[in-house]
Amino acid sequence: MVPIRDIAEALKMTVEWNNETRSILINKGIYTIRIDDNSYIKGKMIPVQLSEAPILKDNITYVPIEYFTEIQELIVNIDTSDTSRLYLYLAE
């Protein structure tokens, strides 16, 4: 699981929290994530289930890494050659 806000903002996406629905809107609602609901939405498409539902821990929302490949349609490369760190390289 990876922190959605940090990565999305690094990719120049807007991230908004809706406390009433416990959901996150990315890029003005193009992408919607609801906490504890394994249902990821892109625009008006049918929700997609991934390996895990997003979780909220210490006010940080985490999503499975495949969120970026399956929903955002980005390429993700993970370099684990340094076992003390995890590097993510995201490119369109």
Wavefront OBJ file of the C-alpha trace (Angstrom):
o trace
v 0.000 0.000 0.000
v 1.230 3.488 -0.902
v 0.130 6.988 0.195
v -2.208 8.345 -2.477
v -1.898 12.076 -1.716
v 1.902 12.230 -1.818
v 2.122 10.395 -5.131
v -0.866 12.117 -6.759
v 0.398 15.577 -5.826
v 3.901 14.697 -7.069
v 2.196 13.908 -10.391
v 0.560 17.387 -10.305
v -2.929 16.021 -9.591
v -5.384 17.799 -7.306
v -6.480 15.844 -4.239
v -9.590 16.727 -2.206
v -10.971 14.998 0.895
v -14.754 14.752 1.388
v -15.283 14.094 5.093
v -19.029 13.482 4.727
v -18.609 10.574 2.294
v -15.104 9.569 3.512
v -13.875 9.754 -0.045
v -11.080 11.316 -2.041
v -11.634 13.157 -5.307
v -8.630 13.342 -7.591
v -8.455 15.862 -10.429
v -11.830 17.416 -9.571
v -13.659 14.090 -9.327
v -12.328 12.343 -12.417
v -11.103 9.661 -10.002
v -12.962 8.762 -6.792
v -11.726 6.635 -3.906
v -13.901 5.729 -0.914
v -12.235 4.618 2.308
v -12.820 0.926 3.172
v -14.652 0.348 -0.143
v -12.797 -1.757 -2.724
v -14.406 0.208 -5.525
v -12.196 2.581 -7.492
v -13.985 4.884 -9.917
v -12.643 6.657 -13.001
v -15.113 9.187 -14.415
v -18.447 7.549 -15.145
v -17.021 4.078 -15.677
v -18.093 1.011 -13.736
v -16.161 0.770 -10.439
v -13.062 -1.433 -10.514
v -12.017 -3.713 -7.663
v -8.322 -4.079 -6.853
v -6.428 -6.346 -4.460
v -7.383 -4.236 -1.427
v -9.691 -1.421 -0.418
v -8.084 1.926 0.425
v -7.370 2.454 4.098
v -7.011 5.517 6.289
v -4.222 5.334 8.879
v -2.998 8.320 10.894
v -4.878 10.678 8.525
v -3.090 9.255 5.473
v -4.950 7.308 2.792
v -3.186 4.275 1.363
v -4.092 2.440 -1.841
v -2.620 -0.665 -3.474
v 0.170 0.179 -5.930
v -1.886 -1.274 -8.773
v -4.214 1.716 -8.403
v -1.713 3.638 -10.516
v -1.498 0.986 -13.249
v -5.135 -0.111 -13.372
v -6.989 3.153 -12.697
v -4.532 5.925 -13.559
v -3.086 3.842 -16.450
v 0.509 4.750 -15.592
v 3.636 2.623 -15.813
v 5.088 1.735 -12.408
v 8.608 0.381 -11.930
v 9.711 -0.648 -8.451
v 13.434 -0.783 -7.663
v 14.110 -2.882 -4.591
v 17.885 -3.215 -5.024
v 18.310 -1.232 -1.809
v 16.303 -3.278 0.679
v 16.036 -0.402 3.136
v 14.096 1.731 0.632
v 11.406 1.348 -1.962
v 11.597 3.521 -5.080
v 8.636 4.182 -7.329
v 9.110 5.507 -10.827
v 5.913 6.680 -12.467
v 5.716 7.657 -16.100
v 2.878 8.048 -18.576
l 1 2 3 4 5 6 7 8 9 10 11 12 13 14 15 16 17 18 19 20 21 22 23 24 25 26 27 28 29 30 31 32 33 34 35 36 37 38 39 40 41 42 43 44 45 46 47 48 49 50 51 52 53 54 55 56 57 58 59 60 61 62 63 64 65 66 67 68 69 70 71 72 73 74 75 76 77 78 79 80 81 82 83 84 85 86 87 88 89 90 91 92
